[in-house]
Structure formats: C-alpha cells, structure tokens
C-alpha cells in the first residue's frame, strides 16, 4: 500500500499477474475476504476433514470464491470494469493457490486503509 500513488494505492498479485487497486476497491476486497473467512470458520466445525467447501461472495462489481478445505483453501476474484471519473474502467481476474491464500488474506486484513477512502473495516 502506498497512499501517495493515487488513485491506485494498493498493489496485489500472484506468481504471473499483478494489479493496482483504488482504496475503495481494496476495501471492498478486504471486506469480501473477511466475510468468506468468517463463513468458513463458522462451518468448519461441522465438516469432516476430507470434505471440501466452496463459498462465494459478490458485491458491486466484485466476485470472490474460497475453495478447498476448512483449514487450507484457495481464493479467486473477479473485479468487473466500473466506469468512474477518477480512473479508467478496467477489469481483472486473479487468485492465490492453497499455499499463498491464507498469507495473502492475513496481509490484506491487516491493511489499515484510509477511512476517508471508504474502508468498511
């Protein structure tokens, strides 16, 4: 995160891709990931160790999926183009495998996004 790089203040990526997000997009991703992790934790106790789960979250141009086991899962997202006056419309799809998803989620949830930029956390 670099608040000086307006309007794209957060950089996320994986092994072969990267995208810059606005603070509002990062806050939306943060809230969605938090929601999926909370849902996963809520149902983990009723799953057998070999059972897999697939959870989805969608809100205003952002779709997220958590897929795998209660303790080890992957994340995927699709950010749809949104017309806006401050930046050009663009869309992106990305994800993290089971080895990287928990670390990415922890780092994302630890971000303290500027409150003035629409951080729901």
C-alpha positions in Angstrom: 0.0 0.0 0.0 1.3 3.5 -0.9 -1.2 6.3 -0.3 0.9 8.6 -2.4 0.1 6.6 -5.6 -3.4 8.0 -6.3 -5.8 6.7 -7.4 -4.3 3.2 -7.3 -2.9 2.8 -3.8 -2.7 -0.9 -3.3 -0.8 -3.5 -5.4 -1.9 -7.2 -5.2 -0.6 -10.0 -7.3 0.3 -13.6 -7.7 3.1 -15.5 -9.5 2.3 -14.3 -13.0 0.0 -11.3 -12.5 -0.4 -8.1 -10.6 -3.0 -5.3 -10.4 -3.2 -1.9 -8.7 -6.4 -1.2 -6.8 -8.0 2.0 -5.6 -8.5 2.3 -1.9 -12.3 1.7 -2.4 -11.6 -1.5 -4.4 -9.0 -2.7 -1.8 -11.6 -2.0 1.0 -14.2 -4.0 -0.9 -11.8 -6.9 -1.5 -10.8 -6.7 2.2 -14.4 -6.9 3.3 -15.2 -9.7 1.0 -12.3 -11.8 2.1 -13.2 -11.2 5.7 -16.7 -12.3 5.0 -15.6 -15.6 3.3 -13.1 -16.4 6.1 -15.8 -15.8 8.7 -18.2 -18.1 6.8 -15.5 -20.7 6.5 -14.8 -20.6 10.3 -18.5 -20.8 11.1 -19.0 -24.0 9.2 -15.6 -25.6 9.8 -16.8 -27.4 12.9 -19.5 -29.4 11.1 -17.2 -30.5 8.2 -15.4 -33.8 8.2 -11.6 -33.4 7.5 -12.0 -34.8 3.9 -14.9 -32.6 3.0 -14.3 -29.6 0.7 -16.2 -26.4 0.6 -16.9 -23.7 -1.9 -18.0 -20.3 -0.8 -18.8 -17.2 -2.9 -19.3 -13.6 -2.2 -20.4 -10.9 -4.6 -20.9 -7.2 -4.3 -20.9 -4.3 -6.7 -18.5 -5.5 -9.4 -16.5 -7.8 -7.2 -16.9 -11.6 -7.1 -14.8 -13.8 -4.7 -14.5 -17.5 -4.2 -13.0 -19.5 -1.4 -12.5 -23.2 -2.3 -10.8 -26.1 -0.6 -10.8 -27.5 3.0 -11.7 -25.7 6.2 -8.0 -25.3 7.1 -6.5 -25.0 3.6 -8.2 -23.1 0.8 -7.6 -21.1 -2.3 -9.0 -17.7 -3.2 -10.1 -16.3 -6.6 -11.6 -13.0 -7.5 -13.1 -11.1 -10.5 -13.2 -7.3 -10.5 -15.5 -6.1 -13.2 -14.9 -2.8 -15.0 -16.7 0.1 -13.3 -17.0 3.4 -15.0 -15.6 6.2 -12.9 -14.4 9.8 -13.4 -11.1 9.4 -11.4 -9.6 6.4 -13.3 -10.2 4.4 -16.5 -12.5 1.4 -16.3 -10.7 -1.9 -16.2 -11.3 -5.4 -15.0 -9.1 -8.1 -13.7 -9.3 -11.8 -12.6 -6.8 -13.3 -10.2 -6.3 -15.8 -7.5 -4.0 -17.4 -5.0 -3.4 -21.1 -4.5 -3.7 -23.0 -1.3 -0.1 -22.3 -0.4 -0.5 -18.5 -0.7 -4.2 -17.7 0.1 -4.0 -17.7 3.9 -0.9 -15.4 3.9 -2.4 -13.1 1.4 -5.7 -12.9 3.4 -3.8 -12.2 6.6 -1.8 -9.4 4.9 -4.9 -7.9 3.3 -6.9 -7.9 6.5 -4.0 -6.3 8.3 -4.0 -3.3 6.0 -5.2 -0.1 7.6 -6.9 1.6 4.6 -7.6 5.3 4.9 -11.1 5.8 6.5 -11.8 8.7 4.1 -11.5 6.3 1.2 -14.4 4.1 2.1 -12.8 1.4 4.3 -15.6 -0.7 5.8 -13.3 -2.3 8.4 
